[in-house]
């Protein structure tokens, strides 16, 4: 059964553009590795610049497999150079009902 996740990427100082560029390859890489479903992801930005991504892993096993996949691990390392992974609860908009975000468009 699929697993919907909310991932939050807070760009490091002056790394907003680099993060946006990496976001273009995130979903295609996970799809190419057979780890996520074809469900369309949702990508949005919070007021503080945090990029929020909602997508669906194929299964809990797929999540575990990603943590042993060399291509995925290399991609996540590139992400770690330009952003910090933060819990959704730390995004200011998450503190209110009906949180609003700015849509982000990608080719994913």
C-alpha positions as CSV (number, residue, x, y, z in Angstrom):
1,X,0.0,0.0,0.0
2,X,1.2,3.5,-0.8
3,X,2.5,5.9,1.8
4,X,1.8,9.7,1.4
5,X,4.6,11.9,2.8
6,X,5.1,15.6,3.4
7,X,8.7,16.5,3.0
8,X,10.0,20.0,3.9
9,X,13.2,21.5,2.6
10,X,14.4,24.7,4.2
11,X,17.0,26.3,1.9
12,X,20.4,27.2,3.5
13,X,21.3,30.9,3.1
14,X,21.5,32.0,-0.5
15,X,20.8,28.4,-1.7
16,X,17.1,29.0,-2.8
17,X,17.9,28.7,-6.5
18,X,20.1,25.6,-6.1
19,X,17.3,23.9,-4.1
20,X,14.8,24.8,-6.8
21,X,17.1,23.3,-9.4
22,X,17.5,20.1,-7.4
23,X,13.7,19.8,-6.9
24,X,13.4,19.3,-10.7
25,X,15.2,16.0,-10.4
26,X,13.7,14.6,-7.2
27,X,10.5,13.0,-8.4
28,X,11.9,11.9,-11.7
29,X,14.8,10.1,-9.9
30,X,12.5,8.4,-7.4
31,X,10.2,7.3,-10.2
32,X,13.1,6.0,-12.3
33,X,14.1,3.9,-9.4
34,X,10.6,2.5,-9.1
35,X,10.1,3.9,-5.5
36,X,7.1,6.1,-5.9
37,X,3.7,5.9,-7.5
38,X,2.5,7.9,-10.5
39,X,0.4,10.1,-8.3
40,X,1.1,13.7,-9.1
41,X,3.2,15.4,-6.4
42,X,2.2,18.7,-4.9
43,X,5.0,21.2,-4.5
44,X,4.6,24.5,-2.6
45,X,6.5,27.2,-0.8
46,X,6.0,28.6,2.7
47,X,6.5,32.3,3.5
48,X,9.9,31.6,5.0
49,X,11.1,29.9,1.7
50,X,10.7,26.4,2.9
51,X,9.7,24.1,0.0
52,X,7.0,21.5,0.9
53,X,6.6,18.5,-1.3
54,X,3.7,15.9,-1.0
55,X,4.2,12.7,-2.8
56,X,3.4,8.9,-2.6
57,X,6.0,6.2,-2.0
58,X,4.9,2.8,-3.4
59,X,5.2,1.2,0.1
60,X,7.0,1.2,3.4
61,X,9.4,-1.2,1.8
62,X,10.1,1.3,-1.0
63,X,11.0,3.9,1.6
64,X,13.4,1.5,3.2
65,X,14.9,0.6,-0.2
66,X,15.5,4.3,-1.0
67,X,17.8,4.4,2.1
68,X,20.0,1.8,0.5
69,X,19.8,3.0,-3.1
70,X,23.1,4.6,-4.3
71,X,21.4,6.9,-6.8
72,X,18.9,8.2,-4.2
73,X,21.5,8.5,-1.5
74,X,23.7,10.6,-3.8
75,X,20.7,12.9,-4.6
76,X,19.8,13.3,-1.0
77,X,23.5,14.3,-0.3
78,X,23.2,17.0,-2.9
79,X,20.0,18.2,-1.2
80,X,21.8,18.3,2.2
81,X,24.3,20.7,0.7
82,X,21.6,23.3,-0.1
83,X,18.8,22.7,2.4
84,X,17.9,21.3,5.8
85,X,15.2,18.7,6.1
86,X,12.7,20.1,8.6
87,X,9.6,18.7,10.2
88,X,6.3,20.0,8.8
89,X,5.4,21.2,12.3
90,X,8.2,23.8,12.2
91,X,6.8,25.5,9.1
92,X,4.9,28.5,10.4
93,X,1.9,28.0,8.2
94,X,1.4,24.5,9.7
95,X,0.3,26.1,13.0
96,X,-3.0,27.3,11.6
97,X,-6.0,25.5,10.2
98,X,-6.3,25.7,6.4
99,X,-2.6,26.5,5.9
100,X,-1.9,28.4,2.7
101,X,1.2,28.1,0.5
102,X,2.4,29.4,-2.8
103,X,2.3,26.8,-5.6
104,X,5.6,25.8,-7.2
105,X,5.6,24.5,-10.8
106,X,7.9,21.8,-12.0
107,X,8.1,19.4,-14.9
108,X,7.9,16.4,-12.6
